[in-house]
Amino acid sequence: MTGDRPAILLITADELRRDALGCYGGQAVATPHLDALADAGTVFDRAYTASPWCLPSRASLVTGRYPRNHQAYSNFRDTTLSADIPNLYTTLGTAGYTVGHIGKCHYTPVPYGSTRPDRTLPYDEFRAYYESLGIEHLALQDDKQVSVWFYDDYARELDAAGHLADYRSAVWDREARKVFTFPGPAEWHPDAWVGRKACEWIGSHDDSRPFFGWVSFSGPHFPFDPPKEYLSRVDETLVGEATVVPEEWSDPRRFHYRSFHGSAAGAVEGAGYHDRDEDYWHRLRLHYLANVALIDDQIGEILRAAEERFGDNLLVIFTCDHGEMLGNHGFWGKNACAYEDVLHVPLLLRRPGRAGAGTRTDRLTSLVDVHPTLVEAAGVSADGTSGDGTPSGAVPDGRNLDGAGHRYVFAEGEGFLTVTDGQRKLVTIHRDGTVFTELFDLDTDPHELHDLSADPRYSEARQDLQAAVLAALVDTTLP
């Protein structure tokens, strides 16, 4: 018997901008199911990812630690999670929960160099590694591009249905530049498959053990590939234009001068601004938002299945690993990007019994807070996990949360560290032997167009944030 411990459902999207959702002011596409989830719980208005890269951010979600403390800090180097670090799967499994994961894991780098446009490769060792982390039930769709490069569970079923070759060709089409419509039936889109598998697993759960499931959509991460019928769900007049200041690309003090974010150009001295025009950015945004509509539909089905199965004794958290630039500053993607577009993420919390429904908080929150929140909800003390987060659901009725947040939050990765207090942000990036430092005032410059790191009026702010970084690094606990 499960007693009164809640069923726990963690739902994440990949590369999702918070302003794509109606509950965060988005208007171009309707997101009724996520908006309803927001109305049923608490909306966190100042939530930040722990890393702009997929792998380190997901490792922070599952461990409650910043990358400096879980050491899985790169999408590209051979970094894995230590078995000595408690994670959500092992902790909740030990506490008696049945533990499952549907969709994207990405806790170890993909061997990109071995990928081929003409065939799909085995993926068994990746699956075995994920299961070794404590996952009992795994339905793996480990990123859209991974699913055409390697035979995860989704790729096997897509191939059996006769659609894998067409999807692989679309992903590898360089002329499309990552923007196209899904070449198969909508029900075979990766995000539709994840939603379907999640509903099936929730419906099959028995009452012998309490339930924990992580449903992890790989969209709207690129390639921007919604089913064609979803394009009409987007109001094209409201998709907006990219915020671009070309002068940023000619200033050698700025990180822009050294590399493209979200392109194959890499770090090139004085590379300059690329040649993509507003038509490209418009199509990219249109396809991205259409994928958001698809994910919202799937989340509606998942929540319906979970409420039918578990009733009101259900805790739901929705968030993402990081955001997406969508053409702002001339970038798409997120890698090594310190802008609010990428670091400032959506976070929704629905408590059992819908306690605190309709509340919002300005509490400064990090995704490292998700782990202790879920662990504590399961009746396990979060103190023994040695994490960096604090429980975000500690106030059961959702009130009086504003004073309980972090003073500073961090985003980290290989050669990359950002700290913010929610008003000012200090960025430090090491690239090719050069240290780039940027400072932004988010209150007066929300689009982060003006670097203030050399402005004497902000010297005290810079010193304050640098002191916060030093204190955090001194307090680092290695596994």
VEXDREN-2710 file (C-alpha; in Angstrom, 1 decimal):
% VEXDREN-2710
k/r/px/py/pz
1/MET/0.0/0.0/0.0
2/THR/1.2/3.5/-0.7
3/GLY/-0.2/5.2/2.4
4/ASP/-0.8/8.9/1.9
5/ARG/2.5/9.6/0.1
6/PRO/1.7/11.5/-3.1
7/ALA/2.3/10.3/-6.6
8/ILE/5.1/12.5/-8.0
9/LEU/5.2/13.5/-11.7
10/LEU/8.1/15.6/-13.1
11/ILE/7.5/16.9/-16.6
12/THR/10.2/18.7/-18.5
13/ALA/10.6/20.1/-22.0
14/ASP/13.9/20.7/-23.7
15/GLU/15.0/24.2/-24.7
16/LEU/11.7/25.8/-23.8
17/ARG/11.4/29.6/-23.5
18/ARG/9.3/30.7/-20.6
19/ASP/7.7/33.4/-22.7
20/ALA/6.3/30.8/-25.1
21/LEU/3.7/29.9/-22.4
22/GLY/0.5/31.8/-21.8
23/CYS/1.1/31.7/-18.0
24/TYR/4.3/33.7/-18.6
25/GLY/2.8/36.2/-21.0
26/GLY/3.1/34.3/-24.3
27/GLN/0.5/35.2/-26.9
28/ALA/1.6/33.7/-30.2
29/VAL/0.4/30.1/-29.4
30/ALA/-2.2/28.9/-26.9
31/THR/-0.9/26.6/-24.1
32/PRO/-4.2/25.9/-22.2
33/HIS/-3.0/22.8/-20.4
34/LEU/0.1/24.3/-19.0
35/ASP/-1.8/27.4/-18.1
36/ALA/-4.3/25.3/-16.2
37/LEU/-1.5/23.6/-14.4
38/ALA/-0.2/27.1/-13.4
39/ASP/-3.7/28.0/-12.1
40/ALA/-3.8/24.8/-10.0
41/GLY/-0.5/25.6/-8.3
42/THR/2.4/28.1/-7.9
43/VAL/4.1/29.9/-10.8
44/PHE/7.8/30.7/-10.1
45/ASP/8.7/34.0/-11.8
46/ARG/12.4/34.0/-11.0
47/ALA/13.6/30.4/-11.7
48/TYR/17.0/29.7/-13.3
49/THR/18.6/26.7/-14.8
50/ALA/21.9/25.4/-13.4
51/SER/23.5/25.2/-16.9
52/PRO/22.8/26.3/-20.5
53/TRP/23.8/22.8/-21.7
54/CYS/21.4/19.9/-21.7
55/LEU/23.5/17.3/-19.9
56/PRO/24.8/19.4/-17.0
57/SER/21.3/20.9/-16.4
58/ARG/19.7/17.5/-16.4
59/ALA/22.4/16.2/-14.0
60/SER/21.6/19.1/-11.7
61/LEU/17.9/18.3/-11.8
62/VAL/18.4/14.7/-10.9
63/THR/21.0/15.3/-8.2
64/GLY/20.1/18.8/-6.8
65/ARG/23.8/19.9/-7.3
66/TYR/25.4/22.5/-9.4
67/PRO/27.7/21.1/-12.1
68/ARG/30.8/22.0/-10.0
69/ASN/29.5/19.5/-7.5
70/HIS/28.2/16.7/-9.7
71/GLN/31.0/17.0/-12.2
72/ALA/28.9/16.1/-15.3
73/TYR/29.7/19.5/-16.7
74/SER/29.9/19.0/-20.4
75/ASN/27.7/17.9/-23.4
76/PHE/30.9/16.8/-25.2
77/ARG/33.5/15.4/-22.9
78/ASP/33.4/11.9/-21.2
79/THR/31.5/13.0/-18.1
80/THR/29.1/10.7/-16.2
81/LEU/27.3/10.8/-12.9
82/SER/29.1/9.2/-10.0
83/ALA/27.3/6.3/-8.3
84/ASP/28.2/7.9/-5.0
85/ILE/26.0/10.9/-5.6
86/PRO/22.3/10.4/-4.5
87/ASN/19.9/11.0/-7.4
88/LEU/16.1/11.2/-7.7
89/TYR/15.8/7.6/-9.0
90/THR/17.9/5.9/-6.3
91/THR/16.6/8.1/-3.4
92/LEU/12.9/7.6/-4.3
93/GLY/13.4/4.0/-5.2
94/THR/15.0/3.3/-1.8
95/ALA/12.1/5.1/-0.2
96/GLY/9.7/2.6/-1.8
97/TYR/8.6/4.4/-4.9
98/THR/8.3/2.8/-8.3
99/VAL/10.6/4.8/-10.5
100/GLY/10.3/5.4/-14.2
101/HIS/11.6/7.7/-17.0
102/ILE/9.9/8.4/-20.3
103/GLY/11.7/10.3/-23.0
104/LYS/15.1/12.0/-22.9
105/CYS/17.7/11.2/-20.3
106/HIS/21.1/12.5/-21.8
107/TYR/23.2/11.9/-18.7
108/THR/26.3/11.0/-20.8
109/PRO/27.6/12.6/-24.0
110/VAL/26.6/11.3/-27.3
111/PRO/29.5/10.1/-29.6
112/TYR/28.7/12.6/-32.3
113/GLY/31.7/11.7/-34.3
114/SER/30.3/8.2/-35.0
115/THR/27.0/9.4/-36.4
116/ARG/26.2/8.7/-40.1
117/PRO/23.5/10.1/-42.5
118/ASP/22.8/6.7/-44.0
119/ARG/22.2/4.4/-41.0
120/THR/21.2/4.3/-37.3
121/LEU/23.6/2.7/-34.8
122/PRO/23.1/0.6/-31.6
123/TYR/22.3/2.3/-28.4
124/ASP/22.2/-0.6/-25.9
125/GLU/25.1/0.6/-23.7
126/PHE/23.5/4.0/-23.2
127/ARG/20.3/2.3/-22.0
128/ALA/22.2/0.1/-19.6
129/TYR/23.9/3.1/-18.1
130/TYR/20.7/5.0/-17.6
131/GLU/19.1/1.9/-15.9
132/SER/22.2/1.7/-13.6
133/LEU/21.2/5.1/-12.2
134/GLY/18.1/3.5/-10.6
135/ILE/15.5/3.7/-13.4
136/GLU/13.2/0.7/-13.2
137/HIS/10.9/1.5/-16.2
138/LEU/12.5/3.3/-19.1
139/ALA/11.0/4.2/-22.5
140/LEU/13.9/6.0/-24.1
141/GLN/13.6/8.8/-26.7
142/ASP/17.0/10.4/-26.0
143/ASP/16.8/13.6/-28.1
144/LYS/15.4/14.1/-31.6
145/GLN/18.7/13.9/-33.4
146/VAL/19.9/11.0/-31.3
147/SER/16.8/9.1/-32.3
148/VAL/17.8/9.1/-36.0
149/TRP/21.5/8.4/-35.2
150/PHE/20.9/5.6/-32.7
151/TYR/18.4/2.9/-32.0
152/ASP/16.7/4.1/-28.8
153/ASP/13.2/2.7/-28.0
154/TYR/11.5/5.4/-30.1
155/ALA/13.8/4.8/-33.1
156/ARG/13.1/1.1/-33.1
157/GLU/9.3/1.7/-33.1
158/LEU/9.6/4.5/-35.7
159/ASP/11.6/2.2/-37.9
160/ALA/9.0/-0.6/-37.5
161/ALA/6.3/1.8/-38.5
162/GLY/8.2/2.7/-41.7
163/HIS/9.1/6.4/-40.9
164/LEU/12.7/6.3/-39.6
165/ALA/14.4/6.7/-42.9
166/ASP/12.4/9.8/-43.9
167/TYR/13.0/11.4/-40.5
168/ARG/16.7/10.7/-40.7
169/SER/16.9/12.3/-44.1
170/ALA/15.0/15.4/-42.9
171/VAL/17.3/15.8/-39.9
172/TRP/20.4/15.5/-42.1
173/ASP/19.2/18.0/-44.8
174/ARG/21.6/20.9/-44.5
175/GLU/19.6/23.1/-46.8
176/ALA/16.7/23.0/-44.3
177/ARG/19.0/24.5/-41.6
178/LYS/17.1/22.6/-38.8
179/VAL/13.7/24.0/-39.8
180/PHE/11.2/21.7/-41.4
181/THR/7.9/19.9/-40.7
182/PHE/7.9/16.3/-39.4
183/PRO/7.8/13.9/-42.4
184/GLY/5.6/11.3/-40.8
185/PRO/2.1/11.2/-39.2
186/ALA/1.7/13.5/-36.2
187/GLU/1.3/10.6/-33.8
188/TRP/4.8/9.5/-34.6
189/HIS/6.5/12.8/-33.8
190/PRO/9.0/12.2/-30.9
191/ASP/6.9/14.4/-28.5
192/ALA/3.7/12.6/-29.3
193/TRP/5.4/9.2/-28.8
194/VAL/6.6/10.4/-25.3
195/GLY/3.2/11.6/-24.4
196/ARG/1.6/8.3/-25.5
197/LYS/4.1/6.1/-23.6
198/ALA/3.7/8.2/-20.5
199/CYS/-0.1/7.8/-20.5
200/GLU/0.2/4.1/-21.0
201/TRP/2.6/3.7/-18.1
202/ILE/0.6/5.8/-15.8
203/GLY/-2.5/3.8/-16.6
204/SER/-0.8/0.5/-15.9
205/HIS/0.5/1.5/-12.4
206/ASP/-0.7/-0.6/-9.5
207/ASP/-1.1/0.6/-5.9
208/SER/1.5/-1.6/-4.3
209/ARG/4.1/1.2/-4.3
210/PRO/3.8/5.0/-4.7
211/PHE/4.6/6.4/-8.1
212/PHE/7.4/8.6/-9.4
213/GLY/7.7/9.3/-13.1
214/TRP/9.8/11.8/-15.1
215/VAL/8.3/12.6/-18.5
216/SER/11.0/14.3/-20.5
217/PHE/10.1/15.8/-23.9
218/SER/12.9/16.4/-26.3
219/GLY/11.1/19.2/-28.0
220/PRO/10.9/22.1/-28.7
221/HIS/14.7/21.6/-29.0
222/PHE/16.0/21.8/-32.5
223/PRO/15.5/20.5/-35.1
224/PHE/12.4/22.7/-35.3
225/ASP/10.1/20.0/-36.7
226/PRO/6.5/20.2/-35.7
227/PRO/3.8/18.2/-37.6
228/LYS/2.5/20.4/-40.4
229/GLU/-1.0/20.7/-39.0
230/TYR/0.4/22.4/-35.9
231/LEU/1.7/25.4/-37.8
232/SER/-1.9/26.8/-38.0
233/ARG/-2.0/26.9/-34.2
234/VAL/0.4/29.8/-34.2
235/ASP/-0.6/33.4/-34.7
236/GLU/2.1/34.5/-37.1
237/THR/1.4/38.1/-36.4
238/LEU/2.5/37.6/-32.8
239/VAL/5.7/35.5/-33.2
240/GLY/7.8/38.7/-32.9
241/GLU/11.1/39.7/-34.4
242/ALA/14.6/38.8/-33.2
243/THR/16.3/41.4/-31.0
244/VAL/19.6/41.9/-32.9
245/VAL/22.2/44.6/-32.5
246/PRO/24.9/43.9/-35.2
247/GLU/27.4/46.2/-33.4
248/GLU/27.7/43.4/-30.8
249/TRP/29.5/41.3/-33.4
250/SER/32.3/43.9/-34.0
251/ASP/33.3/44.5/-30.4
252/PRO/36.3/42.2/-29.5
253/ARG/35.5/42.6/-25.8
254/ARG/32.2/40.7/-26.3
255/PHE/31.9/37.0/-26.4
256/HIS/30.0/37.4/-29.7
257/TYR/33.2/38.4/-31.4
258/ARG/34.6/34.9/-30.8
259/SER/31.9/32.4/-31.7
260/PHE/28.4/31.7/-33.0
261/HIS/25.9/30.2/-30.6
262/GLY/23.9/27.5/-32.3
263/SER/25.9/27.1/-35.5
264/ALA/28.7/25.0/-36.7
265/ALA/31.1/28.0/-37.1
266/GLY/32.8/27.4/-33.7
267/ALA/35.0/30.0/-32.1
268/VAL/36.5/32.2/-34.8
269/GLU/38.3/35.4/-34.1
270/GLY/36.3/38.3/-35.4
271/ALA/33.8/35.9/-37.1
272/GLY/31.2/38.7/-37.4
273/TYR/27.5/38.5/-37.9
274/HIS/26.0/35.7/-40.0
275/ASP/23.8/36.1/-43.1
276/ARG/20.4/34.7/-41.9
277/ASP/17.6/37.0/-42.6
278/GLU/14.4/37.8/-40.8
279/ASP/12.4/35.4/-43.0
280/TYR/14.6/32.5/-41.6
281/TRP/14.1/33.7/-38.0
282/HIS/10.3/34.0/-38.6
283/ARG/10.1/30.5/-39.9
284/LEU/12.2/29.2/-37.1
285/ARG/10.0/30.9/-34.5
286/LEU/6.8/29.7/-36.2
287/HIS/8.0/26.0/-36.2
288/TYR/9.3/26.3/-32.6
289/LEU/6.0/27.6/-31.3
290/ALA/4.1/25.0/-33.2
291/ASN/6.1/22.3/-31.4
292/VAL/5.2/24.0/-28.1
293/ALA/1.5/23.5/-29.0
294/LEU/2.1/19.8/-29.6
295/ILE/3.8/19.4/-26.3
296/ASP/1.0/21.3/-24.5
297/ASP/-1.5/18.9/-26.1
298/GLN/0.5/15.9/-24.8
299/ILE/0.8/17.4/-21.3
300/GLY/-3.0/17.8/-21.2
301/GLU/-3.3/14.0/-21.9
302/ILE/-0.7/13.1/-19.3
303/LEU/-2.3/15.2/-16.6
304/ARG/-5.7/13.8/-17.4
305/ALA/-4.3/10.3/-17.1
306/ALA/-2.5/11.1/-13.9
307/GLU/-5.5/12.7/-12.3
308/GLU/-7.7/9.8/-13.2
309/ARG/-5.2/7.3/-11.8
310/PHE/-4.1/9.2/-8.6
311/GLY/-6.8/11.7/-7.9
312/ASP/-5.8/14.8/-5.9
313/ASN/-2.9/13.0/-4.2
314/LEU/-0.6/14.1/-7.0
315/LEU/2.4/16.5/-7.0
316/VAL/3.4/17.8/-10.4
317/ILE/6.4/19.9/-11.3
318/PHE/6.9/21.3/-14.8
319/THR/10.1/22.9/-16.0
320/CYS/12.8/22.7/-18.7
321/ASP/16.5/22.2/-18.9
322/HIS/17.1/25.6/-20.5
323/GLY/15.7/28.0/-23.0
324/GLU/16.3/28.9/-26.6
325/MET/17.7/32.1/-28.2
326/LEU/15.2/32.1/-31.2
327/GLY/17.3/34.6/-33.2
328/ASN/17.9/37.1/-30.4
329/HIS/21.5/38.5/-30.6
330/GLY/21.7/36.6/-33.9
331/PHE/21.7/33.1/-32.3
332/TRP/19.6/30.0/-32.2
333/GLY/20.3/27.3/-29.7
334/LYS/21.8/27.8/-26.2
335/ASN/25.4/26.5/-25.9
336/ALA/27.6/28.7/-23.7
337/CYS/24.9/31.3/-23.8
338/ALA/24.3/33.4/-20.6
339/TYR/21.3/35.4/-21.8
340/GLU/18.0/35.4/-19.9
341/ASP/16.5/33.7/-23.0
342/VAL/18.4/30.6/-22.0
343/LEU/18.9/30.8/-18.3
344/HIS/15.6/32.1/-17.0
345/VAL/13.2/29.2/-17.2
346/PRO/9.6/28.3/-16.5
347/LEU/8.8/26.4/-13.2
348/LEU/5.3/25.3/-12.1
349/LEU/4.4/23.4/-9.0
350/ARG/1.1/21.8/-8.3
351/ARG/0.7/20.4/-4.8
352/PRO/-1.4/17.5/-3.6
353/GLY/-5.0/18.7/-3.1
354/ARG/-4.1/21.8/-5.3
355/ALA/-3.0/23.6/-2.2
356/GLY/-1.8/27.1/-3.0
357/ALA/-3.7/27.1/-6.3
358/GLY/-3.4/30.4/-8.2
359/THR/-0.3/31.7/-6.5
360/ARG/2.9/33.3/-7.9
361/THR/6.2/33.9/-6.3
362/ASP/9.2/36.1/-7.0
363/ARG/11.4/33.8/-4.9
364/LEU/14.8/33.4/-6.6
365/THR/14.9/29.7/-7.4
366/SER/17.2/27.3/-9.2
367/LEU/16.6/24.0/-10.8
368/VAL/18.8/22.5/-8.1
369/ASP/15.8/23.0/-5.9
370/VAL/13.7/20.4/-7.8
371/HIS/15.5/17.4/-6.3
372/PRO/15.1/18.3/-2.6
373/THR/11.5/19.4/-3.2
374/LEU/10.5/16.0/-4.6
375/VAL/12.5/14.1/-2.1
376/GLU/10.9/15.9/0.8
377/ALA/7.4/15.4/-0.8
378/ALA/8.1/11.7/-0.7
379/GLY/8.7/11.8/3.1
380/VAL/12.5/11.6/2.9
381/SER/14.8/14.1/4.5
382/ALA/16.6/16.1/2.0
383/ASP/19.5/16.8/4.4
384/GLY/21.3/13.6/3.6
385/THR/21.6/14.3/-0.1
386/SER/24.4/16.9/0.3
387/GLY/22.9/19.0/-2.5
388/ASP/22.9/22.7/-3.3
389/GLY/19.1/23.2/-3.5
390/THR/16.4/24.0/-1.0
391/PRO/12.8/22.6/-1.1
392/SER/10.5/24.9/-3.1
393/GLY/7.4/23.2/-1.8
394/ALA/8.2/23.6/1.9
395/VAL/5.2/25.9/2.4
396/PRO/2.3/23.5/1.9
397/ASP/-0.3/26.2/1.1
398/GLY/1.9/28.1/-1.3
399/ARG/1.9/31.3/0.6
400/ASN/4.7/33.4/2.1
401/LEU/7.3/32.0/-0.4
402/ASP/8.8/35.3/-1.4
403/GLY/11.3/35.5/1.4
404/ALA/12.6/31.9/1.3
405/GLY/14.7/31.9/-1.9
406/HIS/18.4/32.1/-2.7
407/ARG/20.3/35.3/-2.5
408/TYR/22.3/34.2/-5.7
409/VAL/21.8/31.5/-8.3
410/PHE/24.4/30.1/-10.7
411/ALA/24.6/28.6/-14.1
412/GLU/27.7/26.6/-15.0
413/GLY/29.5/24.6/-17.6
414/GLU/32.8/23.9/-19.2
415/GLY/34.7/27.3/-19.1
416/PHE/31.5/29.0/-18.2
417/LEU/30.1/30.5/-15.0
418/THR/27.2/33.0/-14.4
419/VAL/25.9/34.4/-11.2
420/THR/22.8/36.5/-10.7
421/ASP/20.8/38.0/-7.8
422/GLY/17.8/38.4/-10.2
423/GLN/18.7/42.0/-10.9
424/ARG/22.3/42.0/-11.9
425/LYS/24.2/39.2/-13.8
426/LEU/27.9/38.6/-14.0
427/VAL/29.1/36.3/-16.8
428/THR/32.6/34.8/-17.0
429/ILE/33.6/32.7/-20.0
430/HIS/37.0/31.2/-20.7
431/ARG/37.5/30.5/-24.4
432/ASP/40.7/29.9/-26.4
433/GLY/42.9/31.4/-23.7
434/THR/40.8/34.5/-23.3
435/VAL/38.6/35.4/-20.3
436/PHE/35.4/37.3/-21.3
437/THR/33.6/39.1/-18.5
438/GLU/30.2/40.7/-19.0
439/LEU/27.9/42.4/-16.5
440/PHE/24.2/43.3/-17.1
441/ASP/21.6/45.2/-15.2
442/LEU/18.4/43.2/-15.9
443/ASP/16.1/45.9/-14.5
444/THR/17.2/48.6/-16.9
445/ASP/18.4/46.4/-19.8
446/PRO/16.2/43.3/-19.9
447/HIS/17.5/42.3/-23.4
448/GLU/21.1/42.5/-22.2
449/LEU/22.4/44.7/-24.9
450/HIS/24.8/46.8/-22.8
451/ASP/27.8/45.3/-21.1
452/LEU/28.5/47.2/-17.9
453/SER/31.6/45.3/-16.7
454/ALA/33.9/48.3/-17.3
455/ASP/31.4/50.9/-16.0
456/PRO/32.8/52.4/-12.8
457/ARG/29.2/53.0/-11.6
458/TYR/28.8/49.2/-11.4
459/SER/32.1/48.3/-9.8
460/GLU/30.4/47.6/-6.4
461/ALA/27.9/45.3/-8.1
462/ARG/30.6/43.5/-9.9
463/GLN/32.6/43.0/-6.7
464/ASP/29.5/41.7/-4.9
465/LEU/28.8/39.1/-7.5
466/GLN/32.5/38.1/-7.8
467/ALA/32.5/37.6/-4.0
468/ALA/29.4/35.3/-4.3
469/VAL/31.2/33.2/-6.9
470/LEU/34.3/32.9/-4.7
471/ALA/32.2/31.9/-1.7
472/ALA/30.4/29.3/-3.8
473/LEU/33.6/27.8/-5.1
474/VAL/35.2/27.7/-1.6
475/ASP/32.1/25.8/-0.4
476/THR/32.3/23.3/-3.3
477/THR/32.0/19.6/-2.2
478/LEU/33.5/17.1/-4.5
479/PRO/32.1/13.6/-4.6
END
